[in-house]
Amino acid sequence: MTILEEILDTLADAPLEEVRVGAHWTGVVVARAGRRRCGLASTLRGDDEGPHGEAPVRWAGHLQEHGALELARLALSTLPLEASIGVAAVNALLEVDEARLRDENALHTLARAGAGKRVALVGHFPFAPRLRPAVGELHILERHPQPGEFPAAQAPEIIPEADVVAITGTAFINHTIEGLLPLCRPGAYVMILGPSTPLSPVLFRHGVTALAGTLVVDIEAALRSLGQGATFQQMEGIRTVLMTGRPARKGEHTHSFVRLA
């Protein structure tokens, strides 16, 4: 069973209200017990057509005729746009334990954990230039590396040597999370970060130390932003949070936010 399948097994279905696929972000809205919830995920697009001439999204134009849990199972799809919608649905359906959340941004957490240590960052994040001088060494792994970054294929060489590993939540969409987590050495500080990250305690059973994700606190503002092409730095109606494997202690808050891409 994959990690995503484990997370899917924890979800209960709910009425599906809306699906919004934006240029950069996808949002799925469900309703349960009189409360609306919105989950986000990166909008990933592969080729115009998938294998054997498949369309990029099954049920396109009719997604809201399906159940929310059925939509969440699209997270397992090998088609990137379907998987994006599926992960957004997973994040909408998750019952998040807010006792484990605190308002601390990922940049501060990584800087503290990585002081004087080797840090591997899987994915290109806008805060990387600010993180580099705060840690001992910073290695950035990317599928399409920019100058000073390493190709993703070097993950088996770089990640096992890192004291701190931060993995983009889009690894759930492109299905690389299963290969990345086993590369982390025992005792490493492992974070998964970005709005696609499922805030699920299942991940703590797989060696993850912290989850830096996003809660939507104003659904209409978030849908309006993503529907009009907003990048994450431009998104409205969201709250960035950190979840750890234990309840947050009194006083473990900051109210400064770094928007993650």
N, C-alpha and C positions, 0 to 999 in steps of 0.2 A: 504494500500500500504506500502511495506517495504521501508527502506532507500535505499537499493540497487535498487529497482524498481524506486524510485524517481530519482536516479542518472542515471539509464539507459534511462529514459525519456528525459534527457537533451542531449543525445548523437546523433550525426549524423553519418551515415555509411561512410566508406572509404574503398578503396581497401586494401585487406589483402595481405601482402607481405611474412611474415614468422612467424612461430611458433616454438619456441625452448623450450623444457622441459628439464631442467637440474636437477641434483641431489638435489640442494637446492633452485634454483630460476628458474622461468619460464618467458620467454620473448615473447612478441607479437609485431610485427612490422607492421604498416600501413603506407599508403602514402596518403597525401592530399595536394592539391595545390602545387605540386612539392616538398613537404617536407616530409621526412620520420620521423616517431615517434615510439618510443619503450616504451612499458609499462612493468613493472615488477610485480611479485607477488611471494610469497613463494610457493614452490612446496610441497603441502601437499598430503600425501598418506594415505588412510585408509586400509581396508582389500583388498586383491587381487581382490575380487569381491564384488560388491555392493549388495543391496537387490534384491532378486529374480534372482540371477545369472547374474545381469547386468555387463557388462564390465566396468573397471574403467574410460574409456573415449570413448564416442560414436565418430564415425568417425575417430578413431585412424588411422593414416597413410594417412588420406584424409582431415585433418582439413583445409588446405589451399584452398580446393575446396568450402569452405563456406565463407559467408560474414563476415566482421569484427564485425558488430553489432550482427549478429547471434551468433558469437563466444562469444561476451560479455555477451549474455544472459545465457551462461553456468555458469556465476557467481551465478545464482540462484539454481544451481544443488546441490543436497544433496550428490553427490559423490565428495570427496575432490579434486581429481586430475582434474576433470572437472571444479570445482569451481575455482581452482588455475588458469587454463587457462582463464576462463571467467574474473576474476578480472584483470589479466594482460592485456586482451583486453580492458576492461573498462579504465584502466590507459593509454593505447595507444590512445584511442579515445577522452579522455578528452581534452577540450580546456582550458588549464591552464592560468589563469590570472596572468601573471608574475609581475604585479604591486603589488600583495599581497604577493610576496615571498621575503624572505631575507635569507642570508647565515648564519644562526645561528643554531648551533647543539642542539639537543634535551636535551643532558645532561646539558648544561649550562642553558637552559631555565627552565628545571625542578628544577635544584638546586636553581635558583633564585626564582621561584614561590613557592618552598617548604621549604624555609628557616624557621626553627622554627615551621613547620606545619606537619600535618599528610599527608603522601603520599601513595597512593595505586598504585602499578605497576602491570598491568594485562599482564602477559607474562614475560618470563625470558630474560633479556637483558644483554650483557656482561658489560655494564657500571654500573650495579647495585652496585657493591662494591664501586665505586667512588661516587655514588649518596648518599649512606647511610649516611656517615658522614656530608654531606652538608645539610641534611633536619632534621626536628624534629623527625619524626618516619617514617620508610619505611616498608610497608607490601607488599610482593610479592605474587601474586596469580598465580598458575600454574596448568594445568591439570595433570602434572606429577611432583609434587613438589620435590625440592631438600631440603636438610637440611636447616632449617631456613625459608622456604617458606610455604605458606598456600595452601591447595587444592582449586581449582576453585569453588567448591561447597560452600565455605565460602564467596563468593562475596556479597551476600545479607547482611551479617553482617559487612563486612569491608568497602565496597565502600561508603555507605551512611555516614560513620563517617569521610571520608577523605576530606581534604581541596583541595587536588590536586589528580587527577586521570589520569593516563596514560595507554592507552589501545593499545595493539598491533594491527596493521592493519590486521593481519591474522584473526581477529574477523569477517571480511567480508567474509572470505573463509569458516570458520566453522559456520557461521551464528549465532554467539553469540552476535554480536553488538547490536541487537534489545533488548536483555535482559539486557545488561550491561549499556547502556546510561541512561535508566530510573532510575537506582540505584544511579546515581550521584545526590547529593543534590543541590538545587538551589544555585547559587553563587560559586560553586566549579570551580576550574580551570581544564578543561578537555582537554587532548591532545590525539590524535590518532597518532601513530608513527610506522615507519618502511616502507620499500619499497612497501608493499602491499596497503598502505593507498591511497585512491583516493583523489586527490587534488581538491575536489569539494566544492563549497560554499554551496551546499545543506546541508552539515553536520553542518554548523553554525546555521541552523534553528532547530537543534536537541540538542542544548546545548553545542556543542563543541566549545572550545576556540581557539585551534590551531591544525594545522595538520603538522606533521613532516614527510615529505615524501622524495621521490627521483625523480630526473629527469635524464634521460639518455642523456648524451651529446656526447657520441661516441658510436654509435650503434654497430659497428663491434667489438670494444673492449669489450663491455658489453656481447654480444652474445658469443664471444670466451671464456670469463671468465666463464659464467654460464654453457656453454656447456662442459667445462672441469672440472666441479665439484667445482667451487669456492664457498666459503662461502661469506657472504656479506663483511666481512673485506678484502677479497681477490679480490673483484670485481673491475674492471677497467671501465673507461668511464662513471662514474656516478657523480652526484652532489646532496648532501643532502641539503634540503631546509626546511624552516618553512613558513607556510601560516597562516595568521590570518584573522579575519573577517573584517579588514580594510586594505587599501593600506599601504604598508611599508613607513615609513617616511624617509626623507633624513638622512643619517648617521646611519640607523639601519642595519648595516652589521657587520659580523665578517667573517674572512676567515680561521678560525680553524674549522675542521670537526671531529666529532665523528661518526664512522660508526655504524649504528644500525643493529641488527640482527633480 
